[in-house]
Amino acid sequence: MFRYFIRRVIQLIPVFFITTALIFIVIRLIPGDPIQAQFGERRVPENLRAAYEARYHFNEPLWKQYFLYMGDVLTFDLGESVASQRPINDLFREALPRSATLAGMAIALQAVIAIPLGIAMARTKDRFFDNMSLVVTLVALAIPVFVLGLVAQTTIGLQLGWLPISYDQSLKSFVLPAVVLAVTSTAVTARLMRTTLLEVGREDYLRTARAKGLSESRTFRVHALRNALIPVVTVLAIDLGALLGGAIVTEQIFNIPGIGFQITRAIQNRDNTIITGISVFLVMAYLIVNLVVDMLYAWLDPRIRYD
């Protein structure tokens, strides 16, 4: 397992540098002047422009800007905001816990509801519960997140008064947006769990296990469920990486000042340094999540680490 882990880490290193280089270049080549954006319609004095360019290395060749930036990133310094001159690390320290709390609650709801629901759907294939669940999950997939968020705010928050409708620094204020975020992903994961279990159920090794005298519950738990969880783990990991990047629509609806809020404000202010810093952070988050998923794969299916 340790050798497999080291091999996967080595494979992620070039992916990190190639991906961050592409992100850095694309963001720097976006039309517009990030310095002028901070002054609106006013003309930027030449001395201030020169100071900005020197401070943020805008006067350097693009390749040199990238290497200077990556030198800072490797020391865990994501740079400084052009608009506010605040370190981006400080912005992350404020925003990340909020987005992480929202993401963690949404993923927990997704896993706790979707996996048992998918198992129940597979075990009652083509019966009433399975058919009704397929209809309900299809409806959940069809409703846009912003519509679901507004409906949840109006009914659960305002009319019933059960939960806060906006962020108030309490853990309770994350419940409603987490539920809204979890609805669509739960529907996808439950349907995937059902489909995977039905496919695994037709495999030869399950018939062999039954022929050897293993009980149906042990056959299902040890062989069918364990193999069916592999694609489900992938979906959960992808969703976690995406949610850590900030559920932009949901954070805006529920007024949560997380990473999604920072992304929106940076785009409005044409603050390329924040956009780049958040993008690099997302790359690192996805790669770490991907590494954890690979380790889970190797645990769920030992054949993977021996290939």
C-alpha positions as CSV (number, residue, x, y, z in Angstrom):
1,M,0.0,0.0,0.0
2,F,2.8,2.4,0.9
3,R,4.5,1.9,-2.5
4,Y,1.2,2.5,-4.2
5,F,0.7,5.7,-2.2
6,I,4.2,7.0,-3.2
7,R,3.6,6.2,-6.9
8,R,0.3,8.1,-6.9
9,V,2.0,11.1,-5.2
10,I,4.7,11.2,-7.8
11,Q,2.1,11.1,-10.6
12,L,0.3,14.1,-9.1
13,I,3.3,16.4,-9.2
14,P,3.4,17.0,-12.9
15,V,-0.4,17.3,-13.0
16,F,-0.2,20.1,-10.4
17,F,2.4,22.1,-12.3
18,I,0.8,21.7,-15.7
19,T,-2.7,22.6,-14.4
20,T,-1.5,25.6,-12.4
21,A,0.5,26.8,-15.4
22,L,-2.5,26.6,-17.7
23,I,-4.7,28.4,-15.1
24,F,-2.1,31.1,-14.6
25,I,-1.6,31.8,-18.3
26,V,-5.3,31.8,-19.1
27,I,-6.2,34.2,-16.3
28,R,-3.4,36.5,-17.2
29,L,-4.4,36.5,-20.9
30,I,-8.1,37.5,-20.1
31,P,-8.7,40.9,-21.8
32,G,-8.9,43.8,-19.4
33,D,-6.7,45.8,-17.1
34,P,-6.8,44.7,-13.5
35,I,-5.1,47.9,-12.4
36,Q,-7.5,50.2,-14.2
37,A,-10.4,48.2,-12.8
38,Q,-9.4,49.4,-9.3
39,F,-9.8,53.0,-10.4
40,G,-13.0,52.8,-12.3
41,E,-13.4,55.5,-14.9
42,R,-10.5,57.6,-13.5
43,R,-7.1,57.7,-15.2
44,V,-4.5,55.7,-13.3
45,P,-1.5,57.9,-12.5
46,E,1.7,56.7,-14.1
47,N,3.6,56.4,-10.8
48,L,0.8,54.3,-9.3
49,R,0.6,52.1,-12.3
50,A,4.4,51.5,-12.2
51,A,4.1,50.8,-8.4
52,Y,1.3,48.2,-9.1
53,E,3.2,46.6,-11.9
54,A,6.4,46.2,-9.8
55,R,4.5,45.0,-6.8
56,Y,2.6,42.3,-8.7
57,H,5.2,41.6,-11.3
58,F,2.9,42.6,-14.1
59,N,5.9,44.2,-15.9
60,E,7.7,40.9,-16.1
61,P,7.4,38.3,-18.9
62,L,4.6,35.8,-18.4
63,W,6.9,32.9,-17.9
64,K,8.8,34.8,-15.2
65,Q,5.5,35.8,-13.5
66,Y,4.5,32.2,-13.3
67,F,7.8,31.0,-11.7
68,L,7.8,33.9,-9.3
69,Y,4.2,33.1,-8.3
70,M,4.9,29.3,-8.0
71,G,7.8,30.1,-5.8
72,D,5.4,31.8,-3.4
73,V,2.8,29.0,-3.7
74,L,5.4,26.4,-2.7
75,T,5.9,28.3,0.5
76,F,2.1,28.3,1.0
77,D,1.7,32.0,0.0
78,L,-1.1,32.6,-2.5
79,G,-0.2,36.2,-3.1
80,E,-2.0,39.4,-2.4
81,S,-5.3,41.0,-3.6
82,V,-4.8,43.8,-6.1
83,A,-8.1,45.5,-5.0
84,S,-7.6,45.4,-1.2
85,Q,-3.8,44.6,-0.8
86,R,-4.8,42.0,1.7
87,P,-2.9,38.6,1.7
88,I,-5.1,36.0,0.0
89,N,-4.1,33.6,2.7
90,D,-6.1,35.9,5.1
91,L,-9.1,35.8,2.9
92,F,-8.9,32.0,2.8
93,R,-8.6,31.8,6.6
94,E,-11.9,33.7,6.8
95,A,-13.8,32.1,3.9
96,L,-12.6,28.5,3.9
97,P,-14.0,27.4,7.2
98,R,-17.5,28.6,6.1
99,S,-17.3,26.8,2.7
100,A,-15.8,23.7,4.4
101,T,-18.6,23.6,6.9
102,L,-21.2,23.9,4.2
103,A,-19.5,21.3,2.0
104,G,-19.0,18.9,4.9
105,M,-22.6,19.0,5.9
106,A,-23.8,18.6,2.4
107,I,-21.5,15.6,1.7
108,A,-22.5,14.0,5.0
109,L,-26.2,14.3,4.1
110,Q,-25.5,13.0,0.6
111,A,-23.7,9.9,1.8
112,V,-26.1,9.1,4.7
113,I,-29.2,9.4,2.5
114,A,-28.0,8.3,-0.9
115,I,-26.2,5.1,-0.1
116,P,-29.0,3.5,1.9
117,L,-31.6,4.8,-0.6
118,G,-29.6,3.3,-3.5
119,I,-29.3,0.0,-1.7
120,A,-33.0,-0.1,-1.0
121,M,-33.8,0.8,-4.6
122,A,-31.6,-2.0,-5.9
123,R,-33.1,-4.5,-3.5
124,T,-36.7,-3.6,-4.5
125,K,-36.0,-3.4,-8.2
126,D,-39.1,-2.7,-10.4
127,R,-41.3,-2.7,-7.3
128,F,-43.3,0.2,-5.9
129,F,-40.5,1.7,-3.7
130,D,-38.0,1.5,-6.5
131,N,-40.3,3.1,-9.0
132,M,-41.4,5.9,-6.7
133,S,-37.7,6.6,-5.7
134,L,-36.7,6.8,-9.4
135,V,-39.5,9.4,-10.0
136,V,-38.6,11.4,-6.9
137,T,-34.8,11.5,-7.7
138,L,-35.6,12.5,-11.3
139,V,-37.7,15.4,-10.0
140,A,-34.8,16.4,-7.7
141,L,-32.4,16.4,-10.6
142,A,-34.8,18.6,-12.7
143,I,-35.2,21.4,-10.2
144,P,-32.5,24.1,-10.5
145,V,-30.5,24.8,-7.3
146,F,-31.4,28.5,-7.2
147,V,-35.2,27.6,-7.4
148,L,-34.8,25.1,-4.7
149,G,-32.9,27.5,-2.5
150,L,-35.5,30.3,-2.9
151,V,-38.4,27.8,-2.1
152,A,-36.6,26.5,0.9
153,Q,-36.0,30.0,2.2
154,T,-39.6,31.0,1.7
155,T,-41.3,27.8,3.2
156,I,-38.9,26.4,5.8
157,G,-37.2,29.7,6.8
158,L,-39.9,32.4,6.5
159,Q,-43.3,30.6,6.7
160,L,-42.4,27.8,9.2
161,G,-39.5,29.6,10.9
162,W,-37.6,26.4,11.5
163,L,-34.2,27.5,10.2
164,P,-32.3,30.7,9.5
165,I,-32.6,32.0,5.9
166,S,-29.1,33.6,5.9
167,Y,-25.7,33.2,7.5
168,D,-25.6,34.4,11.1
169,Q,-22.3,32.8,12.3
170,S,-24.2,29.9,13.9
171,L,-23.9,26.3,12.8
172,K,-27.7,26.2,12.4
173,S,-27.6,28.7,9.6
174,F,-25.6,26.1,7.5
175,V,-28.4,23.5,7.7
176,L,-30.8,24.9,5.1
177,P,-28.1,25.6,2.4
178,A,-26.5,22.2,3.1
179,V,-29.9,20.5,2.5
180,V,-30.4,22.5,-0.7
181,L,-26.9,21.6,-1.9
182,A,-27.3,17.9,-1.1
183,V,-30.6,17.4,-2.9
184,T,-29.3,17.1,-6.5
185,S,-26.1,15.3,-5.6
186,T,-28.1,12.9,-3.4
187,A,-30.4,12.0,-6.3
188,V,-27.4,11.4,-8.6
189,T,-25.6,9.2,-6.0
190,A,-28.6,7.2,-5.1
191,R,-29.3,6.3,-8.7
192,L,-25.7,5.5,-9.3
193,M,-25.7,3.2,-6.2
194,R,-28.7,1.4,-7.5
195,T,-27.3,0.9,-11.0
196,T,-23.9,-0.2,-9.7
197,L,-25.4,-2.7,-7.3
198,L,-27.6,-4.2,-10.0
199,E,-24.6,-4.5,-12.3
200,V,-22.4,-6.1,-9.6
201,G,-25.2,-8.5,-8.7
202,R,-24.8,-10.1,-12.2
203,E,-21.1,-10.8,-11.8
204,D,-19.8,-14.4,-11.7
205,Y,-17.9,-14.0,-8.4
206,L,-21.2,-13.4,-6.6
207,R,-22.7,-16.7,-8.0
208,T,-19.5,-18.4,-7.0
209,A,-19.7,-17.0,-3.4
210,R,-23.3,-18.2,-3.1
211,A,-22.3,-21.6,-4.5
212,K,-19.6,-21.9,-1.8
213,G,-22.3,-21.6,0.8
214,L,-21.9,-17.9,1.9
215,S,-25.0,-16.4,3.3
216,E,-26.9,-13.9,1.2
217,S,-26.2,-11.1,3.7
218,R,-22.4,-11.8,3.8
219,T,-22.3,-12.1,0.0
220,F,-24.0,-8.8,-0.3
221,R,-22.0,-7.0,2.4
222,V,-18.5,-8.3,1.6
223,H,-18.6,-8.8,-2.2
224,A,-21.4,-6.8,-3.8
225,L,-21.6,-3.7,-1.6
226,R,-17.8,-3.3,-1.3
227,N,-17.3,-3.3,-5.1
228,A,-20.4,-1.2,-5.8
229,L,-19.0,1.6,-3.5
230,I,-16.1,2.3,-5.8
231,P,-17.9,4.6,-8.3
232,V,-20.0,6.1,-5.5
233,V,-16.8,7.1,-3.6
234,T,-15.6,8.8,-6.8
235,V,-18.8,10.8,-7.1
236,L,-18.6,11.8,-3.4
237,A,-15.0,12.9,-3.8
238,I,-15.8,15.0,-6.9
239,D,-18.7,16.7,-5.2
240,L,-16.5,17.4,-2.1
241,G,-13.8,19.0,-4.3
242,A,-16.4,21.1,-6.1
243,L,-18.2,22.2,-2.9
244,L,-14.9,23.2,-1.3
245,G,-14.4,25.6,-4.2
246,G,-17.6,27.4,-3.0
247,A,-21.1,26.7,-4.0
248,I,-21.4,30.1,-5.6
249,V,-25.2,30.2,-6.2
250,T,-26.1,28.7,-2.8
251,E,-23.6,31.0,-0.9
252,Q,-25.1,34.0,-2.7
253,I,-28.7,33.0,-1.9
254,F,-28.0,32.4,1.8
255,N,-25.5,35.2,2.1
256,I,-22.6,33.0,3.2
257,P,-19.3,34.8,2.9
258,G,-17.4,31.7,1.8
259,I,-15.1,31.0,-1.1
260,G,-18.0,31.4,-3.6
261,F,-18.5,34.9,-2.3
262,Q,-14.8,35.7,-2.7
263,I,-14.9,34.4,-6.3
264,T,-17.9,36.5,-7.2
265,R,-16.4,39.7,-5.7
266,A,-13.0,39.0,-7.4
267,I,-14.6,38.6,-10.8
268,Q,-16.6,41.8,-10.3
269,N,-13.4,43.7,-9.3
270,R,-11.3,42.1,-12.0
271,D,-8.9,40.9,-9.2
272,N,-6.8,38.4,-11.1
273,T,-4.7,37.6,-8.1
274,I,-7.6,36.3,-6.0
275,I,-9.0,34.4,-9.0
276,T,-5.6,32.8,-9.5
277,G,-5.2,32.0,-5.8
278,I,-8.6,30.4,-5.5
279,S,-8.0,28.4,-8.7
280,V,-4.6,27.1,-7.5
281,F,-6.2,26.2,-4.1
282,L,-8.9,24.3,-5.9
283,V,-6.3,22.4,-7.9
284,M,-4.6,21.4,-4.7
285,A,-7.9,20.4,-3.1
286,Y,-8.9,18.2,-6.0
287,L,-5.5,16.5,-6.1
288,I,-5.6,15.8,-2.4
289,V,-9.1,14.5,-2.6
290,N,-8.1,12.4,-5.6
291,L,-5.2,10.9,-3.7
292,V,-7.6,10.0,-0.8
293,V,-10.0,8.4,-3.2
294,D,-7.2,6.3,-4.8
295,M,-6.3,5.1,-1.3
296,L,-9.9,4.2,-0.7
297,Y,-10.0,2.3,-4.0
298,A,-7.0,0.3,-3.0
299,W,-8.7,-0.6,0.3
300,L,-12.0,-1.5,-1.3
301,D,-10.4,-3.5,-4.1
302,P,-6.9,-4.8,-3.4
303,R,-6.4,-5.7,-7.1
304,I,-6.0,-2.0,-7.9
305,R,-2.8,-1.5,-5.8
306,Y,-1.3,-4.7,-7.3
307,D,-1.9,-3.7,-11.0
